[in-house]
């Protein structure tokens, strides 16, 4: 009954979700970051990476533009900005 809805493990790497991102994306300012990892932990797509203060960034191939990273940042070091035109 639910067979066609099941996908193989690891399919998220193949099916890039960033292709249907809303018209905004995160911009990591990298000025006030304290390395708390809250953005990395809250991201529903797991597209944020980094190892410490002022090193975090996102993978645009998987980011949907939901804004949870910017909302959770205690230092407001992540802004949601308008998506640039794709050439």
Backbone bond lengths (Angstrom), bond angles and torsions (degrees), N, CA, C in turn:
res aa  C-N    CA-C-N  psi(-1)  N-CA   C-N-CA  omega(-1)  CA-C   N-CA-C  phi
1 X - - - 1.443 - - 1.527 111.66 -
2 X 1.346 118.65 -40.54 1.456 121.31 -178.55 1.525 112.49 -106.30
3 X 1.294 118.39 8.05 1.458 123.12 -176.60 1.511 115.65 -50.49
4 X 1.331 120.19 -49.63 1.465 120.59 -176.53 1.529 113.95 -65.96
5 X 1.326 118.20 -17.02 1.460 120.85 -178.72 1.523 112.82 -85.67
6 X 1.290 117.97 -13.07 1.458 122.23 -176.88 1.523 109.45 -85.28
7 X 1.333 115.46 132.47 1.455 120.54 177.47 1.519 109.36 -114.36
8 X 1.289 116.27 161.42 1.455 121.20 179.91 1.525 110.30 -72.97
9 X 1.328 117.85 149.78 1.470 120.50 176.03 1.518 111.17 -57.78
10 X 1.318 115.03 144.50 1.456 119.65 178.04 1.512 114.26 83.08
11 X 1.314 118.26 8.20 1.464 120.44 -176.65 1.522 112.98 -72.68
12 X 1.348 118.08 -17.07 1.459 119.54 -179.35 1.518 111.69 -65.30
13 X 1.317 117.87 -29.02 1.466 120.26 176.59 1.528 110.76 -68.53
14 X 1.319 116.20 -32.71 1.463 121.14 179.53 1.529 110.98 -79.52
15 X 1.339 116.58 -41.78 1.471 122.26 -177.16 1.520 109.86 -94.88
16 X 1.293 116.81 84.90 1.462 122.10 -176.30 1.522 110.72 -65.54
17 X 1.335 115.48 119.62 1.464 120.17 -176.58 1.520 112.50 -82.18
18 X 1.321 118.38 -19.09 1.456 120.81 -178.18 1.515 114.05 -66.11
19 X 1.307 118.18 -14.22 1.457 120.64 -179.46 1.518 112.15 -67.95
20 X 1.335 118.00 -16.81 1.463 119.78 177.97 1.526 111.94 -119.43
21 X 1.342 116.43 29.79 1.464 121.86 178.16 1.529 110.25 -60.15
22 X 1.310 116.06 147.20 1.459 120.58 174.17 1.526 107.75 -65.72
23 X 1.295 118.71 179.24 1.464 121.12 -172.17 1.519 114.28 -78.04
24 X 1.325 117.83 14.15 1.457 120.66 176.28 1.519 110.05 -128.32
25 X 1.320 115.34 158.57 1.453 121.57 178.38 1.525 108.26 -145.72
26 X 1.328 117.74 159.26 1.460 119.48 178.27 1.525 112.01 -76.91
27 X 1.316 114.76 147.70 1.455 121.01 171.24 1.525 106.38 -125.19
28 X 1.312 116.08 116.89 1.457 121.52 179.91 1.528 107.66 -85.61
29 X 1.341 117.01 113.75 1.458 120.92 -176.01 1.524 112.26 -71.89
30 X 1.326 117.06 -31.57 1.467 122.99 178.21 1.520 112.19 58.54
31 X 1.342 115.67 41.42 1.462 120.97 178.06 1.530 111.27 -117.91
32 X 1.319 116.28 -44.20 1.460 120.89 -174.49 1.520 113.33 -112.12
33 X 1.312 117.61 6.98 1.462 122.47 -176.63 1.532 110.69 -58.61
34 X 1.331 116.14 134.64 1.463 121.05 178.42 1.532 111.56 -108.07
35 X 1.318 117.10 3.05 1.458 121.21 178.11 1.517 113.89 71.89
36 X 1.316 117.72 32.93 1.474 121.24 -176.70 1.531 113.00 -77.03
37 X 1.304 118.15 -16.49 1.464 125.27 179.41 1.528 114.18 68.58
38 X 1.314 118.56 12.10 1.466 120.44 179.83 1.525 111.19 -62.18
39 X 1.324 118.07 -40.89 1.468 121.19 179.25 1.521 110.51 -62.71
40 X 1.316 116.21 -42.70 1.454 121.84 -179.27 1.530 110.56 -64.19
41 X 1.315 117.10 -40.72 1.463 121.69 -177.85 1.527 113.28 -73.53
42 X 1.330 118.05 -32.66 1.472 121.08 -174.48 1.521 113.13 -87.32
43 X 1.312 118.62 -18.69 1.468 121.38 -176.10 1.527 111.14 -60.31
44 X 1.345 117.70 119.35 1.461 119.78 -178.15 1.529 113.67 -70.19
45 X 1.314 117.78 -19.02 1.461 121.20 -179.88 1.521 113.01 -100.13
46 X 1.327 117.54 -8.24 1.458 120.12 -179.22 1.509 113.55 64.28
47 X 1.322 116.84 33.12 1.460 119.87 -174.97 1.529 113.59 -99.76
48 X 1.331 117.20 6.74 1.455 120.90 177.83 1.520 108.85 -99.07
49 X 1.316 115.36 136.77 1.460 120.31 178.10 1.519 109.41 -136.83
50 X 1.300 116.06 160.08 1.454 122.73 179.10 1.509 109.66 157.39
51 X 1.317 115.48 164.20 1.464 120.23 -175.03 1.517 114.40 -120.51
52 X 1.309 119.76 -4.84 1.458 119.80 -177.88 1.504 111.68 173.67
53 X 1.308 115.51 -164.50 1.463 121.20 -176.59 1.524 111.88 -50.35
54 X 1.319 114.78 130.96 1.469 123.05 174.31 1.527 115.42 59.40
55 X 1.329 117.94 24.82 1.469 120.38 -179.67 1.520 113.03 -116.05
56 X 1.320 118.44 -5.70 1.464 120.69 -173.91 1.516 111.77 -76.38
57 X 1.320 115.04 144.93 1.459 122.44 176.57 1.518 108.03 -156.43
58 X 1.331 117.55 173.71 1.460 121.33 -176.68 1.513 110.70 -122.91
59 X 1.321 115.13 158.22 1.457 121.76 177.34 1.531 107.80 -96.71
60 X 1.323 118.52 111.79 1.465 120.79 -176.89 1.527 114.22 -64.99
61 X 1.316 117.56 -15.47 1.466 120.40 179.11 1.532 112.01 -72.90
62 X 1.340 116.73 -17.04 1.459 120.08 -176.58 1.529 113.68 -124.94
63 X 1.310 118.96 -12.74 1.472 122.37 -178.50 1.523 110.29 -72.57
64 X 1.337 116.31 132.26 1.463 122.01 178.30 1.519 112.45 -96.11
65 X 1.325 117.62 -10.47 1.461 120.57 -179.57 1.514 113.31 80.46
66 X 1.328 117.22 28.59 1.471 120.61 -176.18 1.526 113.09 -70.42
67 X 1.330 117.95 -27.58 1.459 121.50 176.85 1.516 115.91 86.13
68 X 1.321 118.28 5.35 1.464 118.83 -179.57 1.524 111.52 -65.95
69 X 1.320 117.76 -32.26 1.466 120.63 178.63 1.530 110.70 -63.05
70 X 1.328 116.85 -43.77 1.466 121.09 179.36 1.524 111.30 -68.26
71 X 1.322 116.66 -36.70 1.460 120.73 -179.02 1.528 112.24 -68.34
72 X 1.325 117.77 -34.25 1.463 121.19 -175.53 1.529 113.13 -87.22
73 X 1.315 118.03 -18.61 1.466 121.28 -175.38 1.533 111.08 -61.79
74 X 1.349 118.10 117.02 1.467 120.33 -177.31 1.526 113.16 -70.08
75 X 1.309 117.95 -20.44 1.465 121.80 -179.16 1.523 112.88 -102.60
76 X 1.346 116.97 2.94 1.469 122.66 -179.02 1.535 110.99 52.40
77 X 1.331 114.92 43.41 1.453 121.66 -178.37 1.532 112.19 -94.10
78 X 1.334 116.13 4.93 1.468 121.24 177.66 1.523 107.59 -123.92
79 X 1.305 116.62 125.22 1.461 122.14 177.13 1.520 108.96 -110.02
80 X 1.310 116.78 150.57 1.458 121.14 171.11 1.516 106.28 -99.64
81 X 1.328 115.88 119.72 1.459 120.93 -176.66 1.524 110.29 -118.42
82 X 1.319 115.28 161.14 1.459 121.17 179.17 1.531 109.82 -65.28
83 X 1.313 115.35 136.23 1.466 122.29 178.98 1.525 109.81 -62.53
84 X 1.318 117.55 135.33 1.457 121.98 177.31 1.523 109.12 -73.77
85 X 1.294 116.89 152.64 1.468 121.55 178.08 1.515 110.37 -63.32
86 X 1.330 116.09 139.44 1.466 121.20 178.67 1.522 108.76 -90.48
87 X 1.321 115.95 122.31 1.473 120.50 -179.85 1.501 111.35 -93.83
